[in-house]
Amino acid sequence: MAPTTASRTVDLSDPPEPYLSFWRERRVCTLTTLRPDGTPHVVPVGVTYDPEAQVARILARKTSRKVVHILAATGTEGPGARVAVCQFEGRRWATLEGIAEIRTDPAEIAEAERRYEERYERRPSPNPDRVLIEIRLTKALGKT
């Protein structure tokens, strides 16, 4: 029996089509942030992946724990917080890792809403407290 690899690195500058296709499917994902004590906080989220910009985007309420964790880490870890987003179905899985920052620019939020609607086939509910979690990707892993 051939040995298996726990993680399979994907080239961020040239991800294969099956990986891109998997990220276009309508899937609930998870976001992992770190609490101030270093323990992981994992929550379900909707994620859009922009391979050309090497960015993932998540819409969130500005008072959510995930946003609080990212803001708390920003400055202590540098210009953002280390995070990971993941999705899976059966044996197929994909993870994107990177540095998250909170964006409040209305134009950036509107673009993220457009992308969310495209992937999830529904418009996000209006939310005056909405912010954007933008993740500058540093690593991609998966088996698709």
ROVEX-553226 format. One record per residue: z, y negated, x negated of N, C-alpha, C, O, CB in turn. Coordinates in steps of 0.05 Angstrom, whole numbers, padded with zeros to 5 digits, always signed. Glycine has a CB too. Layout:
ZYXZYXZYXZYXZYX/...
This chain:
+00000+00023-00017+00000+00000+00000+00000-00025-00018+00016-00026-00037+00024+00000+00019/-00017-00044-00012-00019-00069-00028+00005-00086-00022+00015-00087+00000-00045-00084-00021/+00015-00101-00043+00037-00119-00038+00029-00142-00020+00005-00150-00020+00048-00130-00065/+00047-00152-00005+00042-00175+00012+00054-00200+00000+00073-00199-00015+00053-00170+00041/+00042-00223+00008+00052-00248-00001+00067-00262+00022+00056-00263+00044+00029-00266-00012/+00091-00272+00017+00107-00284+00038+00094-00310+00048+00094-00315+00072+00135-00290+00028/+00082-00325+00030+00069-00350+00039+00041-00352+00026+00038-00343+00003+00086-00374+00032/+00023-00363+00040-00004-00366+00030-00011-00395+00030-00012-00408+00051-00024-00350+00048/-00016-00406+00007-00022-00434+00004-00050-00440+00014-00069-00424+00009-00019-00443-00025/-00053-00462+00028-00078-00471+00039-00085-00497+00024-00067-00515+00021-00077-00475+00070/-00110-00500+00015-00118-00525+00001-00119-00548+00021-00136-00548+00039-00146-00520-00012/-00102-00568+00018-00101-00591+00036-00127-00606+00035-00135-00618+00056-00078-00609+00029/-00141-00607+00013-00166-00622+00011-00190-00607+00022-00211-00619+00027-00171-00629-00018/-00186-00581+00027-00208-00565+00039-00197-00541+00054-00202-00518+00046-00227-00556+00016/-00183-00546+00076-00172-00524+00092-00194-00507+00104-00214-00519+00113-00153-00534+00113/-00191-00481+00105-00212-00464+00118-00214-00469+00148-00194-00477+00161-00206-00435+00112/-00237-00463+00159-00242-00468+00187-00222-00453+00205-00213-00465+00225-00270-00460+00194/-00215-00428+00200-00196-00414+00218-00169-00429+00219-00156-00430+00240-00191-00386+00209/-00160-00441+00197-00135-00456+00196-00138-00481+00213-00120-00488+00229-00128-00464+00166/-00160-00496+00210-00165-00520+00226-00167-00513+00255-00155-00527+00272-00191-00534+00217/-00181-00492+00262-00184-00483+00289-00157-00477+00302-00152-00484+00325-00202-00459+00291/-00139-00463+00287-00113-00457+00297-00097-00482+00303-00082-00482+00323-00097-00439+00276/-00100-00503+00287-00086-00528+00292-00098-00544+00315-00086-00563+00324-00085-00545+00267/-00122-00536+00324-00133-00550+00348-00125-00536+00374-00128-00548+00395-00164-00550+00346/-00115-00512+00372-00107-00497+00396-00082-00511+00409-00066-00524+00395-00101-00468+00390/-00080-00508+00435-00057-00520+00449-00032-00503+00444-00030-00482+00456-00063-00523+00479/-00015-00512+00426+00009-00497+00419+00033-00515+00416+00031-00538+00407+00005-00482+00392/+00056-00505+00425+00081-00518+00419+00088-00511+00390+00084-00488+00381+00104-00509+00439/+00097-00530+00375+00104-00527+00347+00134-00531+00343+00148-00538+00362+00087-00546+00329/+00143-00528+00319+00171-00535+00312+00170-00556+00290+00152-00556+00273+00187-00511+00304/+00189-00574+00290+00194-00593+00269+00221-00587+00257+00241-00585+00271+00192-00623+00279/+00222-00584+00231+00247-00581+00217+00254-00606+00201+00238-00614+00183+00246-00556+00199/+00277-00618+00207+00287-00640+00192+00314-00631+00180+00324-00610+00188+00291-00666+00209/+00325-00647+00162+00351-00640+00151+00372-00659+00160+00368-00683+00160+00349-00640+00120/+00394-00648+00169+00417-00664+00177+00430-00676+00151+00423-00667+00129+00438-00647+00192/+00447-00696+00154+00460-00708+00130+00474-00687+00113+00477-00691+00089+00479-00729+00139/+00484-00665+00125+00498-00645+00109+00479-00625+00096+00488-00606+00083+00519-00630+00126/+00453-00629+00100+00433-00611+00088+00425-00587+00105+00407-00573+00097+00443-00602+00062/+00437-00583+00128+00430-00560+00144+00405-00567+00161+00401-00590+00168+00453-00552+00163/+00388-00547+00166+00364-00553+00181+00368-00557+00211+00386-00545+00223+00344-00530+00177/+00352-00575+00222+00352-00581+00250+00323-00575+00259+00305-00588+00250+00360-00611+00257/+00320-00555+00277+00293-00547+00285+00290-00552+00315+00307-00543+00331+00289-00516+00279/+00269-00566+00323+00264-00572+00351+00235-00568+00358+00217-00570+00341+00272-00601+00357/+00229-00561+00383+00201-00559+00392+00188-00586+00394+00201-00605+00404+00199-00543+00418/+00163-00588+00386+00148-00614+00387+00119-00608+00391+00109-00586+00388+00153-00630+00362/+00105-00629+00399+00075-00628+00399+00067-00642+00373+00077-00663+00366+00063-00643+00424/+00048-00630+00359+00039-00640+00333+00009-00642+00333-00005-00625+00344+00048-00622+00310/-00001-00664+00322-00030-00666+00316-00034-00667+00286-00018-00679+00272-00043-00691+00330/-00055-00654+00277-00061-00651+00249-00087-00665+00243-00108-00659+00256-00062-00621+00240/-00087-00684+00224-00111-00698+00216-00117-00690+00187-00107-00702+00168-00106-00729+00218/-00134-00669+00184-00139-00659+00157-00153-00679+00139-00148-00679+00114-00156-00634+00159/-00170-00697+00150-00183-00716+00133-00163-00736+00120-00166-00743+00097-00204-00732+00149/-00144-00745+00135-00124-00763+00125-00100-00749+00113-00083-00761+00100-00114-00781+00148/-00099-00722+00116-00077-00705+00107-00051-00716+00118-00031-00721+00103-00076-00705+00076/-00051-00718+00145-00028-00729+00159-00024-00712+00184-00043-00702+00197-00032-00759+00167/+00002-00708+00192+00009-00696+00217+00025-00717+00233+00039-00733+00221+00026-00669+00214/+00022-00717+00259+00035-00737+00276+00050-00725+00298+00042-00705+00310+00014-00757+00287/+00074-00737+00304+00091-00728+00326+00100-00752+00341+00110-00772+00328+00115-00710+00315/+00098-00752+00367+00110-00774+00383+00139-00767+00389+00146-00744+00394+00093-00777+00410/+00156-00787+00389+00184-00782+00393+00198-00807+00405+00188-00829+00404+00198-00774+00367/+00221-00802+00417+00238-00824+00426+00254-00834+00403+00264-00819+00386+00257-00814+00449/+00256-00861+00400+00268-00872+00376+00298-00865+00373+00308-00867+00350+00266-00902+00378/+00311-00855+00394+00339-00848+00391+00343-00818+00388+00366-00808+00388+00355-00857+00416/+00321-00802+00386+00324-00773+00383+00336-00766+00356+00335-00781+00337+00296-00760+00386/+00349-00742+00355+00362-00733+00330+00341-00731+00308+00348-00737+00285+00376-00706+00335/+00317-00722+00314+00297-00718+00292+00291-00745+00279+00288-00747+00255+00272-00706+00303/+00288-00766+00295+00283-00793+00285+00307-00803+00269+00304-00814+00247+00276-00812+00308/+00331-00799+00280+00356-00807+00266+00357-00793+00238+00365-00806+00219+00380-00800+00283/+00351-00767+00237+00352-00753+00212+00332-00764+00192+00338-00767+00168+00346-00723+00216/+00308-00770+00201+00287-00781+00183+00295-00808+00173+00293-00814+00149+00260-00783+00198/+00306-00825+00191+00314-00852+00182+00338-00850+00163+00339-00866+00144+00322-00868+00207/+00356-00831+00167+00379-00828+00149+00371-00819+00121+00383-00827+00101+00399-00808+00161/+00350-00803+00120+00340-00792+00094+00323-00812+00080+00321-00812+00055+00325-00766+00098/+00310-00830+00095+00292-00850+00083+00309-00869+00065+00328-00880+00074+00276-00866+00104/+00301-00871+00041+00316-00887+00022+00333-00870+00004+00334-00876-00020+00334-00907+00037/+00346-00850+00014+00362-00832-00003+00344-00813-00017+00350-00805-00040+00383-00817+00014/+00322-00804-00004+00304-00785-00017+00278-00799-00026+00260-00786-00035+00297-00763+00003/+00277-00825-00024+00253-00840-00031+00241-00851-00006+00255-00858+00013+00233-00822-00045/+00215-00855-00005+00202-00868+00018+00196-00849+00041+00173-00846+00049+00176-00880+00009/+00216-00836+00051+00213-00817+00074+00230-00793+00071+00245-00790+00051+00184-00809+00076/+00228-00775+00090+00245-00751+00091+00227-00726+00089+00205-00726+00100+00262-00750+00116/+00236-00706+00074+00221-00681+00073+00224-00666+00099+00247-00662+00109+00231-00664+00048/+00202-00657+00110+00202-00643+00135+00180-00621+00135+00164-00620+00116+00196-00662+00159/+00181-00604+00155+00160-00583+00158+00155-00580+00188+00173-00581+00205+00169-00556+00146/+00129-00576+00195+00121-00569+00222+00108-00541+00220+00094-00535+00201+00102-00590+00234/+00112-00526+00241+00102-00498+00241+00093-00490+00269+00104-00500+00289+00124-00479+00230/+00074-00472+00270+00066-00460+00295+00058-00431+00289+00051-00424+00266+00042-00475+00309/+00060-00414+00309+00053-00386+00305+00044-00374+00331+00050-00383+00353+00076-00371+00293/+00030-00352+00328+00023-00335+00351+00019-00307+00339+00001-00302+00323-00004-00344+00366/+00037-00288+00347+00035-00262+00335+00038-00263+00305+00058-00274+00295+00009-00248+00343/+00019-00252+00291+00019-00253+00261+00006-00277+00249+00007-00281+00225+00006-00228+00251/-00007-00293+00266-00019-00318+00256+00002-00340+00255+00018-00343+00273-00043-00327+00274/+00002-00355+00233+00022-00377+00231+00010-00398+00212-00007-00393+00196+00049-00367+00220/+00020-00422+00215+00012-00445+00199+00035-00464+00196+00048-00471+00216-00013-00459+00211/+00040-00473+00172+00061-00492+00166+00049-00515+00150+00033-00511+00131+00085-00479+00150/+00058-00539+00157+00051-00564+00142+00076-00576+00133+00095-00580+00149+00034-00584+00160/+00078-00582+00107+00102-00595+00096+00094-00623+00086+00071-00628+00079+00114-00578+00073/+00113-00641+00086+00107-00668+00076+00131-00687+00078+00153-00679+00082+00084-00679+00090/+00124-00712+00075+00143-00734+00075+00139-00749+00101+00118-00760+00106+00141-00752+00050/+00160-00750+00118+00159-00764+00144+00170-00792+00142+00190-00798+00129+00174-00748+00165/+00156-00809+00157+00165-00837+00160+00162-00844+00190+00145-00833+00204+00149-00857+00142/+00179-00863+00199+00177-00871+00227+00160-00896+00228+00163-00915+00213+00206-00877+00238/+00141-00895+00246+00122-00917+00251+00127-00929+00279+00133-00915+00298+00092-00908+00248/+00126-00956+00280+00131-00969+00306+00107-00986+00315+00108-00999+00336+00156-00986+00304/+00086-00988+00298+00063-01004+00305+00049-00993+00330+00042-00970+00332+00043-01004+00281/+00046-01010+00351+00034-01002+00376+00006-00989+00373+00000-00970+00387+00031-01025+00395/-00010-00999+00354-00037-00987+00350-00035-00959+00339-00050-00941+00347-00054-01005+00331/-00016-00955+00320-00013-00928+00309-00002-00908+00330-00010-00885+00331+00006-00929+00284/+00016-00918+00347+00027-00901+00368+00005-00894+00388+00003-00871+00397+00051-00915+00382/-00012-00914+00395-00034-00909+00414-00053-00888+00403-00063-00871+00417-00049-00936+00420/-00059-00890+00377-00077-00870+00364-00064-00843+00365-00078-00823+00370-00084-00878+00335/-00039-00841+00360-00025-00815+00361-00025-00804+00390-00027-00780+00394+00004-00818+00351/-00022-00822+00409-00023-00813+00438-00050-00802+00444-00053-00782+00458-00016-00836+00456/-00071-00815+00434-00099-00806+00439-00103-00778+00428-00114-00761+00441-00119-00826+00427/-00094-00774+00403-00096-00748+00390-00080-00727+00405-00089-00704+00408-00087-00750+00361/-00056-00734+00414-00040-00716+00429-00054-00707+00455-00056-00684+00461-00012-00729+00436/-00065-00727+00469-00080-00720+00494-00104-00702+00488-00110-00684+00504-00090-00746+00507/-00117-00706+00466-00140-00690+00458-00131-00661+00453-00144-00642+00463-00154-00701+00433/-00110-00657+00439-00101-00630+00432-00088-00616+00456-00093-00593+00462-00082-00630+00409/-00070-00630+00470-00054-00618+00491-00064-00621+00519-00053-00612+00538-00026-00629+00490/-00087-00635+00521-00102-00638+00547-00084-00650+00568-00087-00644+00592-00112-00611+00556/-00067-00668+00560-00051-00684+00579-00042-00709+00565-00036-00710+00541-00028-00668+00591/-00040-00730+00581-00031-00756+00570-00001-00756+00568+00013-00747+00587-00041-00780+00588/+00010-00766+00546+00039-00767+00544+00050-00787+00565+00038-00807+00571+00047-00777+00515/+00073-00780+00576+00086-00798+00595+00092-00825+00582+00099-00826+00558+00112-00785+00606/+00090-00846+00598+00097-00872+00586+00126-00872+00576+00144-00861+00589+00093-00895+00607/+00131-00885+00554+00158-00886+00542+00160-00911+00525+00149-00912+00503+00164-00860+00526/+00175-00931+00535+00178-00956+00519+00194-00952+00493+00193-00969+00475+00191-00977+00536/+00208-00929+00491+00224-00923+00466+00209-00905+00447+00221-00894+00429+00250-00910+00474/+00183-00902+00451+00167-00884+00435+00163-00895+00407+00158-00918+00403+00141-00878+00448/+00165-00877+00387+00158-00882+00360+00140-00859+00350+00136-00839+00364+00184-00885+00341/+00129-00863+00327+00112-00843+00315+00125-00832+00290+00133-00847+00273+00084-00854+00309/+00127-00806+00288+00134-00793+00263+00108-00786+00249+00093-00769+00259+00153-00767+00268/+00103-00799+00227+00079-00794+00212+00087-00778+00186+00104-00787+00171+00064-00820+00205/+00074-00756+00182+00080-00739+00159+00057-00739+00140+00035-00730+00146+00087-00710+00168/+00062-00750+00116+00042-00749+00095+00044-00721+00082+00064-00715+00070+00046-00772+00073/+00023-00705+00085+00025-00677+00078+00024-00673+00048+00009-00685+00033+00002-00661+00091/+00041-00654+00039+00042-00647+00010+00036-00618+00006+00030-00609-00017+00070-00654-00001/+00037-00602+00027+00033-00573+00024+00025-00561+00052+00034-00570+00073+00058-00559+00013/+00007-00542+00051-00001-00527+00074+00001-00497+00068-00007-00488+00046-00029-00535+00084/+00011-00482+00087+00014-00453+00084+00005-00440+00109+00004-00453+00130+00044-00445+00077/-00003-00415+00108-00009-00402+00133-00024-00376+00129-00032-00368+00107-00026-00419+00150/-00026-00362+00151-00042-00337+00153-00055-00338+00180-00043-00333+00201-00023-00311+00150/-00081-00345+00180-00096-00348+00205-00119-00329+00205-00134-00328+00224-00105-00376+00209/
